[in-house]
């Protein structure tokens, strides 16, 4: 692939992805794209399918229908090349609270095959990026929830990915901590050119310059710039647009079941 082609390759492509848990259809023909240097909000209520989609992106679940590509690399067929460009922050806490921040990051670096000397350099870099350098020797269990989230973001950035996906990253945070985490991750997108997929059920976490994908009961109801999604729905704002879109989908489902 030529350098010019790389610059125009999408950070993430979800292409007609479906997934079932037995008879239940959790994702139904889901398609959307996350561009490089963009911040995309995957907006949906609990149970919409956001975590299922993240499990497919990260290969926790096998992809049985459709394709997922990270910078052009098929996750199913080229997992090494695809996942090397991916950083992940899961909804559930994934740090060892009994050891220090630095020990957590060193362990993660070892999993990526990063040599000790290089790991020390990268750890210093990512802790500085999340303003947590002074807490490197602290036991993780002594940190606030917001500080733990910062460390999880630092860990996700340790191997210098070009795509960052975050599943409900502000759950349990207060208003200020939520705003701080949002501002920091948006900065990674705009300043450092990282493509970001931010999954949330909180409508106010979507900003004016963001792309939005509305996911409801496993189906994409709308996608595009925030203003575009609002305009196409006829809503007054994103909250109104979300309510209109999901309400109409629920009504259609009810009528088709009669």
Buried (B, 14 or more C-beta within 10 A) or exposed (E): EEEEEEEEBBBBBBBEBBBBEEEEBBBBBBBBBBBBBBBBBBBBEEEBBBBBBBBBBBBEBEBEBBBBBBBBBBBBEBBEBBBBBBBBBBBEBBBEEEBBBBBBBBBBBEEEEBEEEEBBEBBBBBBEBBEBBEBBEBBBEEBEEBBBBBBBBBBBBBBBBBBBBBBBBBBEBEEEBBEBBBEBBBEBBEEEEBBBBBBBBEBEBBBEEBBBBBBBBBBBBBBBEBEEBBEEBEBEEBEBBBEBBBEEBEEEEEEEEE
